[in-house]
């Protein structure tokens, strides 16, 4: 049974791809007209993925690794293989992905009902599932990189789903461009690693950077390269990770990504796309363990992000932006956990955060609409859970806190205080601006939100059973934070906070800094090159002569060679068609003659072949 | 006077076949075409008979095949004449070149 599943596990990855193709190609067969088929197919794909990956997680023992690969690119003795590499870490990520994606699709059935071209949304979600699933199951860094790019592209398309609205398309462009920095750094790291392995390692198989022997690779890289080079390689990987997870120097892109639709932000920017960074850093831990300074850097980045983004989140007036800052902050905590080499706590934090944050996103009210009472209650539960007072948030934070020393505990307690502060403030602000209302309509939205709540409780029970949870400092500070919010609320100080702390509100001007510096530099370069062109190049004789001869050569090639080739093709086609026309007379006897000639030719050929075989056999 | 061997029969059948082929391709008159097709069949039949007589055993498979072929020829002739009759009544001509447009 186990082998049957692990041999067919690629099906849960291919199913979303097939559905993507069916929906996108279905335009020609008008499949997309029938929404029931589309929704049913994509729900089925993600549900089957979730069930089978969870089942496999139950079967797999912690140390078991299932790997099946085949060579994909061969350049002399440098082979890049592709295939599947399944272990518990990958299964945790994949099952979280498919569960969240299933519930989000359930949510969007009623949410996206009135959208135009909604079939495109489902198709892209399926492609996204495929890309991320393949990324989490990929056996080496090269395949990871390929699917990393696909995930970036699909996130661009999903954020710019309403591409006709100007600000949305701008936001998606910005997200894509900032992500490119990380992608480039990641690719550079891969290439450097692979080069060192290929040149110096005793075994050429190591050059494909398989996760299976990452320990060997990291030691070999640290041996064969100088200390400085090793730090550079680690730094490149860390840049790639930090950009994807929206950590400190690069977090502004996550706030722009909030232009997306609610389900899209719930899926992409709470649990899956941002999780890529955490996934990669967990895979690269062998590298980090070899350089303690890099571990310290990651802890620093994580803590600083958590602190700064929590501060920014606590003064935001726009709910989605506040949640975006909160996502950055929570991922900062995960980085903190991984930086202290507590990978288990990092994974628990990740799963808990994914469940809670998608719940929070899905329960947000529409702008200028009253807040539904059931949604409000679930949002409050989610908020309390996020700040670490009840449910899985509590469990995960306490498990993490138990493993820390006094200093780490203090840092976590401060962040926990801020978390409780911003989430409860956000609840009160939304309640004040939108107002509460009880609605009584049956929608699939409620189904998915309640499903998320149930999963949250289930995860909490699982955690409580396996680990012992003690009440520690973060819990107390979180309660304290909520108390502060209540006091401030009684004094009516909450709403105007965004005006009293402008630097926090603007995310400490990081975004503005990038815009101004990069735009300035770009404009300066453009100006200088324009001056160079106008003043120097246009007056310089040899350059003019060169340009003129170039134009002449180009026009010669254009008129005589390229046109000649095109003409040749058309003339040939015309000649062939006239010959063909002459053959087709419509006269039966002609056709008879052709048939006879062809038959005779075939028979003659057969006879000659037969004779040669006979004589050949005789010799 | 030399004995009549298998090759004489084969040459005759080949001649008949070629006459039939060329005639069925070249002739304009529809009846002539039909007759030439019969020539082809006759050539093939002679071939069968010759082989049955000279090479075959006592079972006479070749002669049975000739019976079949004669039957096929008769049926084909009947069908063809019926079709040609219709074509003639439609086109008012017996020239095959006029039948090109089906």
Interface residues (C-beta under 8 A of the other chain):
Chain A: X585 X586 X587 X588 X589 X592 X593 X596
Chain B: X21 X24 X25 X26 X33 X96 X97 X99 X100 X101 X102
